[in-house]
């Protein structure tokens, strides 16, 4: 069995000596390790990278997904289709640890693997798998698909992550002073700790919680009866859970449970902290909810040559390097779509997780105005879309494919598949404008624009999520004015689509083509303003100051 002294490979800084275990269903550490779906994983990956750089006494607990999230393939008509391909990772260390977790009152064998810090420059990360010979087919399937569509399997995944992760730490004789639940997926951890200490206050001393989802539908819940049958409550009965946490009704909400078990919680931007307090504040017994705004790791995301040129104020190098980075991205466009983009043309990218509220097709809302934008020879544009819908979300897949179909006739429009870390980095480095147009108050943070700003891509965004903490219109970004809150959703969509196009036509495009010095000024100001406030070193330090040590 692995020696616990080998896990870190470095002596933690005394400033960060408190031992923390960070539980997350997904981590985006490196392109080669496909155990993430989107923003939650990107955030967790940057956190672990910065924890490593700061030499924090923090380790991650996650899951080893046999088929990852999914691979974004195309069918014979070039439309997106999910593909599930087995992954192999020779760089993970076999810890030799196999133990059992009760799922549905039956023992499930769990094997632990370790991603060592030196492999990709991250804090140590333990990954749990049930795909072992000792298990039957049903038990082996628990760790096959990230966010499995089957309800019972999803519950089992939380049990393995929360209870299995805590049991692993006990086996290693590691006793974290803080257990950090990144989202509510690992809520079974709290029930394991309650059984261990038999006291809610003792659990609260040790647990902190981060909520990422202002969408009520995104806060997972299931019936008490099913969760009891599945063993999610560990050794507790349904009536005990309700009594200890002061709950009623027939359904258990993971986020609400986490807020009652934690001593402190945080939203992931100032706006989201306010939204979270409004969402959950009328429930008794919940902990304080503060804000710690998400961030991204500059060492991983920023192009070193461009960053050096921006820091040294070398405009000619900024311009030439930006063209080189655009050429690298445009090779992907040519390969996937058969279209040759021009590095002298302003390039707009919309790229993130595909969900309805993010409005990937807002640019197309007024089709005639969209055509006018595409056909403007004085101020030409190129537009790229990318992102991953949930593989079971047919409306989002249909939206993705409708954009492919509608964009196909135009030589200056492309939709790319394979949206993972590597493509995400190319899109941020190769774009001039990073477009973000969610429905207001529904984007918890939206970290992609942070890494874009580190790479000379200027944010064009509605003021939601992290953006109001950063944006200074026409100084370091371009702001799309939101429609009044009291209007219907349809009317807000219409008005914001119109405002987006007007902002592009009247401000963004003229600045790019007619005032290149102002464009460079905005680009450089954005890169300067995004660090250190939105760099993950600040985030990793702030978690220690405001959550772990508080």
N, C-alpha and C positions, 0 to 999 in steps of 0.2 A: 504493500500500500504506500501511496505517496507520503513523504515526510512533509508535514505542514510548514516546516521551515524553508522548504524548497519552493513554496507556492509563489511568494512575492519576488524573490530574487533581488530585492533591494530593501534597504533599511528605511522604513517610513520616516518622513520629516516629523520632528517633535510637535510642530504646529498642527499636524493632522494625525496625531497618534491614536485618537479614539477609533476603535475598530468598527467598521460599517460593512454590512452585507446589503447589496443593492439588487433587489429582485425585479426582473423585467421579463416579459414574454418574448421580447425581441431585442437584439443588439445589432446595429450596423457598424461593424468594426472594420471590415475590409471586403472588397468585391469578391474575394475568394471564399468567404464564409457567408453563405446565403441563408441567414436565419432571421431575416427582417422583412417587413412589408413596406414601411414608409416612415413618416415623421417621428413616431415614438421610438423606433429603432435608431434613426439617425441621431436623435437627441441622446439616447442611451450610449451609443457608440462614441459620440464626441465627449460625453461625460467621462467614460472610462479612459479615453485617450488623455484628457487633461488631468485626470486623477493620477495617471502614470507619470506625466510630466512634472506634476507637483509632488510626487512621491507620497501620495495619501495612503492611509491604512484602510483602503476600501477594496472590496472584491465584488464581482458580479455573480449572480446566480441566474441562469437562463436555461433554454431548452435546445436540444440538438434535433432540428427538424430534418427528417430523412429526405423529404422532397422540397424543403424550403417553403417559401410562400407559394410561388409558382413561377415557371418560366413563361415569358410573354412571346408566344409564337404567332405565326400568321397562317391562315388557311389559304387555299388555292386562289382565292380572290383578294388576297393580301389584307384581309380583315383580321383583327386580333382574336386569338384563341388561347386559353390557358393550357399549358403543358406541364406535366408533373414528371420530373426526371430525378432519379436517385442521385444524391450528392455523396462524394467521398472526400475525406479530409485527413491526409496523412500527417498534417502538422499539429493535430490535437493529441495530447498526451493521455494515454489510458491510465487512469488513477489506480486501477485494480479494485475499485470499490463498487460492489453491487449490493443493494439492500432492497427491502420490500416496503411498499406503501399500500395501505388499504384503500382500494377503490371499489365501491359497491360491496363492501364487506368481504372482499377477496384480495389476497396478496398479489400485488403487481411488482415485478422486479424492475429496479431502476439502476442503470449504470451511469457513473459519473466520468466525464471527460474534462480535461483542463486545457484552456488556451493560455499558454504561459505569456507573461508580460512582454518578453523580448521578441515574440513572434511577429506582432504587428504594432508594438508600442502602445499597449493598453494595460490598465489594471488587470490582475488575474481574473479569469472568467471561467466558472464551472458550468458545464452544459450537461443536462440530464437527458437520458434516452431510455425508452422502454422497448426499443427494438432489439431485444436480446433473445437468445434461444430458449431461456427458461420460461418465457411468457407464451401464452396462447395467442392466436391471431388477433383477437379483439384487443388484448392488452398491448400487443406490439404496435397496434395502429394509433395509440394515443399520441406518440410523438412523430407522426408521419407528416401531417399538414398543419402549418401555422394557421390558427383560427379556423379549425375544422368546422364545416357547416353543420355537422351533427351535434345536437344539443348535449347529449350525454358525453360525447368525446370532448367537447369544449370544457365541460365541467371537470372531466378527468384530467385535462391538461392543467387546469388551475390547481388541482389537488397535487399533481406531481411537482409543479413549480413551487407552490407554497409550502406544503408539508414535506415533500421530498427534499426541497432545498434546505429547510430547517434541520431535517434529520441528517443530511449530509454534513452540515456544520457540526452537529453533535458527534457524529462518527469521527470527524477530524479533530474533535476536542477543541474546536474554535468557538468561542462565545462572544459574538459581536455585542458591543454595547448599544448599537443601533441597527435595527432592521428597517430598510427603506423600501417601501412598496411603490414601485413606479407604475402607476395605474392600478386598478382594482383586481387585476387578474390573479394576483398572488394572495388574495384574502384568506385562503385556508391556513396560511402561515399564522395568522392571528389566533385561530382556534387551537392550533398546535401549541402556541405559546401559552394560551390560557390553561390548557391541560397541564402544562409544565409548571406554571406558577400558581394556578388556581385563584387568580386575583386580577381583576380588570386593571387596577392601578399599576400593578407590576408589568402588565403587557404594555400599557400606555407609556411607561417609562422608556420602553425599548423601541417603540414603533413610530415611524413617521411615514407620511403618505403624500404622493404627488398625483393630483388629478389633472388629466389632459383634455377632457372632453366636455365642452359646453352643450353638446347635443344630448338631450335626455336619452334618446334611443341608443346612444353609444355607451351609456353607463349600464353595464351588463347586469341582468337580474334573471332569476329563475324561481320556480315555486319552492317553498320550504320543503315540501314533501319529497320532491325529486332530489334536492340537495342533501337531505337527510339520508335518503336511500343510497345516494352515491358516496356517502361518507365524507362530504366536504366539511362538515362540522366536526370532524375528527371524532372525539368520544362524546360529544354533547348531543342532547336531545333537542328537538325543535322548541319545546317550551322553555328549556334552559336558555337557548339563544335569545328568544324573545324577551325573557325576563332580564337577563344580564345587560342586553343592549337597549332595552326599552322599545322594542319593535312590536308592531301589530300587522295584521293583514296576512295574506297568503303567499306573498312574494318577497324574496330577499334580494336587495339591491347591493351589489358589491361595493359601490362607491360609498353609499351611506354606511354600510358596515365598517368600511375602512376608516371613515371619519369618526366613528364612535370608538374604534380600537386605538387610534393614533393619538399621540399627545400634541401633534402639530401637523398641519397639512399645508400644501401650497398649490396655487394655480400657477400657470406658466407664462403669464404676462400680467401687467397691472390691470388691464381690462378684464382678463380672464379671472383674476382673483376676485374682482367685483362681481362678475357673473356667477362664479362659484358660490360666493357668500349669499347671493340672492337666490340661487337654485336650492341650496341646502340649509340656509340659515334658520328656517322655521322648524327644523328638527331638533328635538332636545338631545342633549348629551354629545353633540358633535364637538370636535376640537376646533381651535383657532385655525382659520385659513388665511395665510399670507400670500404674497406674490414673490416668486423668484422667476424672472423672465428667462426663457430658454436661450441657448447660445450654441455656437458651432466652433469646432476646433480649427483654428487658423492653420496650424502646421499641416493638418491633413488636407484642407480644402483649398488654400490659396496657392496660386501659381507663383513660384519663387521669383522668377525673372520679372514678371509684371509687378509684383509686390515691391521689389527692390527699386524698380523704375518709378513707381508712384511715390515711395518714400523719399527718393532722391530728386523728385520733381523733374524727371527727364521726359518731357512731352513726346519727343520723337521716338524714344524707346517704348513708351506706353502705346503709341499708335501702331508701331510696327509689330510689337508683341501681341497686341490685341488682334491684329490681322492674322498672325500665325495661329493663334488659338481658334479663331473663326474657321480657318482652313482645316484644322483638325476635326472640328465638329462637322464641317460641310462634307468631309469624306464619309461620315456616317450617313448623312442625308443622301448623298449620291448612291451609297451602297444599298440602303434600304428602300429608297423611293425613286431612284433614277433621275434625280433633279440636281442640277449644278447651281449652287448658290454662289453669290458674289460677295467677297469680303469687304467691298466698299459700300455695300448696301446695309442700312440699318436693319438689324435682326432682332425680332421680338420673340421671346420664349415664354410659353406657359407650360410649366412642368411641375407636377406634384401628384399626390394621391388623388385618384379620381373619385369624387363624391359629388352628389347633386348640388350641395350648397356652395361648392367652390366655383361653379359656373364656368366650366372649361370653354363653353361655346358662346360666352357673352359677346365676344367680338362679332359673332355672326348673327346676333339678335336682329339687327336691321340689315337684311341681306343686300339691299341696294347700296346702303352706305358702306358696307363691308367691301363690295365690289369696287366702289369708288376708291377706297383705301388701297386695294390691291393694284389698281390700274393707274395710280398717280405716278406719272413719269418724272415729275419735278421732284417729288419726295418718295422715291421707291422704298418698299418695305419687303422683308422676308419674315415669315412667321413659322415657328416650329411649336408643335404640341407634343407632350410626352407625359406619361404617368401610368399608374397601375390601378385599375378598378379591383375591388374585391372579387375573386373568381366566382363567387356565388351571387353577385349583385348584377343580375341581368340588365336592369335599367342603366346602370353605369357602363357596362360593357356595350350596350346598344348606343349610348351617347358617344363613347370612344370611337366606335365603328362608324357612326354617322358623321363624325368629324373627318375620319379618313375618307369617306365617300364624298363629302362636300368639298374637301380640300384637294382631292385627286386631280381635277382638271387644271389646277393653277401651278405654274412652274415655280412660283415663289411661296408655296405653302407645303409643309411636310408634317407628317405625324410619325413619330419614331416609337418603336417598341424596344423592350429590354431596359426599362427604366429601373436601374439599380445604381449603386454608388458610382460606378465608373462613368456611366452615361450622364448621371446627374452632375458630376464634376465637369464633364465636357460641355454640357449645356450652360452651366454657370460661367465657365471661362470663355465660351464662344458666343455668348449673347451680348447685345448692347443694352437691351431693355428686358427686365425681369418682371413679367406681368402677374399681378395678384389681385383677383377681383371676386372675393367671396361675398356672400351675403353678410351684412354687418352683424357683429357680436357672435358669430358662429365659428370663427377661426380662433382657437385657443391661443396659438402663438404664430405658427407659420414660419419656421426657421429657414426655409430655403433662401429667402431674400437676404439673409445675413451673409451666407457664403457667396451669393451673387455679388454683393457689394464688395467683398474681399477680392473679387476678380474683375473689377472694372465694368460690371453690369449694373445699370442704374434701375432702381426699383420704380415701377409704375404701379401704384397700389391704392386700394381703399384703406382708410385709416383704421384697420382692425388688427387684433392680435398684438404683436410686438411693434408694429409700424409707428403708432403714435409716440412711442418712447424714443424713436430714432429720427423720424422724418421731419425735414424742413423743406417745404415745397420749393422746388426750383433752386435749392441750395445743395441738397444731397440726395434728392429723389424727386419724383413727380407724384402728386397726390390726385386721385380721382375723388371728386367731391361726392359724398354719399347723399342719396335722396332722403327726404324727411321720413322719420320713423313711423309717422302716423299714416302714411300711404299704404295701400294694399301691396302685397308682395309682388304681384304682377306689374303694378305701376312703378315700384322701386326698381325692378329688373329693367323695365323699359327706360326709365330716366337714367339709370347708371350705365346702361349700354350706350346711350346717346352721349353722356358726359365722357365716357371712356374714349369714344371716337373723336369727340371734339378736342379733348386733351391731346390726343395723338396728333390730330391734324393741325391744331393751332399753336401747340407749345412744343411737344416732344420732337416731331419731325423738323420743324423750322430750326430748332436749336441745333440738332445734329448736323443738318446740312448747311445752315447759313451762319451759325455762330459756333464753330468748332472749339474755340477757346472757352466759351461758357460750358460747352459739353464736358471738356476736360476738367474744368473747375468743379463741376458737379460730381464727376467720376472720382476725382481725388478727394473731395470733401467726404463723399460717402465712404470711401476706403478708410479715411482717417477717423471718421465718427463711429464706424462699426466696431472698431477695436479701441480699447479693451471692453467696452460696455457689453458687447454682444459676442465676445469670444469666450469659449467654454472654460478657460482658466478662471475667469470671473465667476462663472456659474459654479464650478467645483469648489471654489473657495467660499462662495456665499452659502452653499448647502452646509458646509461645516459651521460657519458662523451663525446662521439663522435657524438651522434645523437640527444638526447633530449635536452641537455644543450648547444650544439654547436650553 
